[in-house]
Amino acid sequence: MTRWPWVTGVLVAIVAALPLTHDIFYSAFISSDRWMQDLSQLVFCAGVAIAVLLGFIEWGIRTIMVRRRARLLAAGSHKTES
């Protein structure tokens, strides 16, 4: 098992492919309306921050799982040697 946040990566890729995401990106960085740019940049940056936070949470959970498995495997190999 790897520690890489695969589930979060797949979800980010799916959300990035949605037409609504393209509209928000266009409004945030290409639109001529200043108020629309400000609002869209806030929404876009919040979405990126949430994706990064979810990635860190998933990475932390996977790290805990890897450590537990390693500890259980080490404890199991000591029991069979005795």
C-alpha positions in Angstrom: 0.0 0.0 0.0 1.3 3.4 -0.9 0.9 6.6 1.0 -0.1 8.6 -2.2 -3.6 10.0 -1.9 -5.1 8.2 -5.0 -8.7 8.7 -4.2 -8.3 12.4 -3.8 -6.3 12.6 -7.0 -9.0 10.8 -8.9 -11.7 13.0 -7.5 -9.8 16.2 -8.3 -9.3 14.9 -11.9 -13.1 14.2 -12.2 -14.0 17.6 -10.8 -11.4 19.4 -13.0 -13.1 17.8 -16.1 -16.5 19.2 -15.3 -17.8 22.1 -17.4 -18.7 24.1 -14.3 -15.0 24.0 -13.2 -14.0 25.4 -16.6 -16.5 28.2 -16.3 -15.3 29.1 -12.8 -11.6 29.1 -14.0 -12.6 31.3 -17.0 -14.5 33.7 -14.8 -11.6 33.8 -12.3 -8.7 34.5 -14.6 -10.0 35.6 -18.0 -13.3 37.4 -17.4 -13.5 41.2 -18.0 -15.8 41.8 -15.1 -13.7 42.7 -12.0 -16.3 41.7 -9.4 -16.8 38.4 -11.2 -13.0 37.8 -11.2 -12.8 38.5 -7.4 -15.7 36.2 -6.6 -14.6 33.4 -8.9 -11.0 33.6 -7.6 -12.3 33.1 -4.1 -14.4 30.1 -5.1 -11.5 28.6 -7.2 -8.9 29.1 -4.4 -11.3 27.6 -1.8 -11.7 24.6 -4.0 -8.0 24.1 -4.4 -7.5 24.5 -0.7 -10.2 21.9 0.1 -8.6 19.5 -2.4 -5.1 20.0 -0.8 -6.6 19.5 2.7 -8.4 16.3 1.6 -5.1 15.1 0.1 -3.2 15.7 3.3 -6.0 13.9 5.3 -5.9 10.9 3.0 -2.1 10.8 3.1 -2.2 10.9 7.0 -4.8 8.0 7.1 -2.7 6.0 4.7 0.5 6.6 6.7 -1.3 5.4 9.8 -2.5 2.3 8.0 1.0 1.5 6.6 2.6 1.8 10.1 -0.1 -0.4 11.6 0.4 -3.1 9.0 4.2 -3.0 9.4 3.8 -3.2 13.2 1.4 -6.2 12.9 3.7 -7.9 10.4 6.6 -7.4 12.7 4.7 -8.7 15.7 3.4 -11.7 13.7 6.9 -12.7 12.6 8.2 -12.6 16.1 5.5 -14.9 17.3 6.2 -17.5 14.7 9.9 -17.6 15.4 9.5 -18.6 19.0 
